[in-house]
Structures are given as structure tokens and as C-alpha cells.
């Protein structure tokens, strides 16, 4: 369900309040001039204790050949997420999240290969909730790699909720589920009461430790 289009200016503080109330913004396309609020009847989340990594993905991560960084190119991550035929990320949304990034609320996890960013994910952290906005992949499995490192970071930092907004077959294969609005708001309120740390994952964390923090394998 979408709320009526809001004629008021969307500021970073308004955006943070919206997240805290279970609402997020979208646009119809990259060149659309309007932003509208979304409050889905059913919400996608990725339970942090039920994240699923297949054996083949585990082997892929162990083979390496890539580097993972945090906030090294937030603007580039957002731009890459918007670089597709259909996107809800317009210029105003890019600017809003760039401001949230400067304020310390929005973060990106990027995967690099030979100096090129080949995958990534970005979102907003408030309390113990992380609101995943979008992810991208320019090479096989690289969005999954970014998500593995994100989940490890959230678990290490004491987060309780990873909001994916909607559920897709891709997210479902990784353990994502769909819950109703009331259940989501209950989880959100609990997560917002927690003081989590997005930077709780030590730079020296090994691949095995990352996989362990990301929990379930099969």
C-alpha cells in the first residue's frame, strides 16, 4: 500500500522519522520528479539468525579474489544500484541518502576486484535496525558477497533487524521472509530500542569469522 503523495519537502530528519515509523520513500523512475511514501501491508525482512549461505557460495567466498570495504564509495554504490532499466532511485533520493551518509546514518558495503567496484549494498542504520535499500552486482555472486559481509557486520554490532522492504525469490533463497505490518512494527520497535554499532566488525576479521557471524550454512 502506498500513502498519498507528499507535497512537502523531504528532509533528512523527516526521512529518519519515517524509517522509525516503518515508512520508506520511492520514486517511479530515475527521472521522476516526485517521491512517495511506502508502507507495505507485508514487509520483507532477513532474520539475522537465519541467513542462509549455500556450500557452493561458501566455497566461492573462500576462493577469494576480491576485497570488501565499507563506506569507501557510498555515492558510487547508490549510483550503481540505480543503473538499471527500472529503478525507484531518482536524483532527490540520491541526494537525501548522500546527506544521511554524511550524517553517519547511511552506509555501504562494497566488493572490489582489481580496483573496480563489482558489487555492493547500501542502507540506513538507526538503533538496532538496518534498513536495506538496494544492492547491485556487476559480476557473479558479488551482491551475495556484499550481503554476507553486511549480515556479519550487523550481527557483530548487535543489530536485531534487517529490513529488506519487499521479498524476492533471491532474498527468499538466502533466508528472507515476509511478515505482516503489525509484526514488522513490533520488531521495529524492539530494534529501535537497541543501541547497535555498525562498526563493530573488526578490520582483522577473517573470512571464516565472517562466515560464522553470517550464521547458517548448508
N, C-alpha and C positions, 0 to 999 in steps of 0.2 A: 504494500500500500504506500502511495506517495502522498505527502502532505501538500497543501496548496502552495503554489509558487510564492516565494517570499520576495516582496519588492524592496525590503530593507537591505542595506549594505551588510555583507557578511564580513565580520571582523575576526581576527584570530581568537579573541576572547569569546565571541559568540560561538565560534566553531568548537572550542573546547567545552563550553557549556552544553552544546548539542550532543557531543560524544558522551558526556556524563549522563545525559538523559536518553541514550540509546538511539540517537538520530545521526545520520551522516549525509553529506552533500553529494550530489551527482549533477552532471550536465548531460545533455542529449548527444553531444558530439564535441570534437576538438574546437570547432569554430562557432559553437553555440554561445549566445551572449547571456543566457540565463542559467542559474543554478537552482536546483530544487532539493528539498529535504526528503529523505527516505527513512521510513520506519517500518521495516518489513513485518508482516504477520508471522513469518517463520524466518529464523535467523541461522546463518551458518556459523559454527564455531569449530575449532580444532582443539579438543581436550588435550592439555599439555601432558597428561599422564597416559595418553592412548595414541600418541603419534606413532605411525607405522612406517618402518623402513624395511624394504624387502632385502633379501640376501644379495640379490644382484646389485641393488643400489649401495649396499654396504661395501661390496667388493669394488664398485666404481669409486666410492669415496676413498677407500684405502689405496687405490692406484694413484690418486692424486693428479698432479699436473696442473693444478690451479691454485690460486691464492684467494682467501676470503678476507674482506675488510669491512669495517663499519664506518659509515658516515664519511667515506673518502670522496664520494661524488654523489651527494644526495640529489642535486638538481639533475645530474645525468641519469640517475636511476628513475626519477619521475618521468623524464623525457622519454626514456626507453620504454617505460610502461605505457606511455601514451602513443608510441609509434606503432600503431596497428590500424587496420582498416576501420574498425569501430572502437571508439573509446568514449568514456564519460569524463575524461580529463581535459578541461579547456584551460586557457591561459590564466583565468582568475583562480582556478583551483591550484594550478602550478604555483602561482604567487602566494596563495594562502599557506600552502604546505611548506614553501620555502621559508616563510616567516615563522611558522611553527618550528621548523628545524633550527633556525637561528635562536629561538627562544628555548630550545632544549627539549621540545616535546616530540618532534617528528624525527625518525631515524631511518637509515637504510642499511641493509646488509648486501654487499656486492661480491660477486665472484669474478675474478680476473684471470686471464690467460694471456701470457706474453704481452702484457701492457694494455690489453683490450678488455673492457667490461663485457662479460658474456652471460651474465645472469644477475638477478637481484630482486629484492623485495623492499618495500617501504611501508611505514605506518606510523601511528601515533601512540605514545605511551602516556597513560595517566594512572597514577597509583599502581595497582597491580593488574591493570588491564592493558593489553596491546591491541590496537585496532588496525588489523592488516588492511591496507588499501589496495595494493596491486603488486604483481610480480611479473617478471619477464624472463625469457630465455632466448639467447642467440646461438646456443649450442646444446647438444643433447644433455639432458639431466641437470642443467645448470640452475634452473629455477628451484629444483628439488634440493640441490646443494645449498642454495641460499636459505631455503626454508628449514633445512636440518640445522644449520648454524643459528638461525633465528630461534628455533624452539629450544636449542641447547642454552642459548643466552637467556631466554625468558625463564627457563627452569632454574638456571644458576642464580638469577636475580630475584627469585621469589614471586614471579608473576603467577596469577591464578586464571587468567582468561586470555585466550587468543581468539579474537573476533575476526571471522573471515567474511562477514556481511551476508554472503549467499553461499550455497553449497553447489559444487560442480562434481562431475564424475572423477576428475583429477584429485580434488580435495578429499572426496569420499574414499578414494583408494589409499589415502595417507592417514585415514582415521577421522576425517571431518564428519560432523553430524549436523543435523538440523533440529532446532528446538523452537518451541513457540515463543511468542513475545513475552508472556508473563515469566516463563522460565529464564529467558535471557535477562530480563530486568533484575530478577533475583540474583543471578550470577554476577551481573554487572555491579550491583550494589555491594556485594561482598568483595569483589575485586577492587573496587574503588576505595574501600576502607583499608587496603593494604598499602604499605609504602615499599614498593619494589625498586630494584636497581637495574636499569638496562645495561649498565657497565659492570655487572657482577661477574662476567666471564673473564677469567684471567687471560692475558695475551699469550701465556705459555701453555694454555690448554691443548692437549694432544688430540689427534683425530679420534683415538679410542675413547678419550674422555668426552669429546663432543658427541659421539655416537651413544655413549652411555647416558649422557644428560638428555639426549633426544628420546630416550626410553626404548620403546618396544621394537624388536626386530623379529623377522620370521624368515 
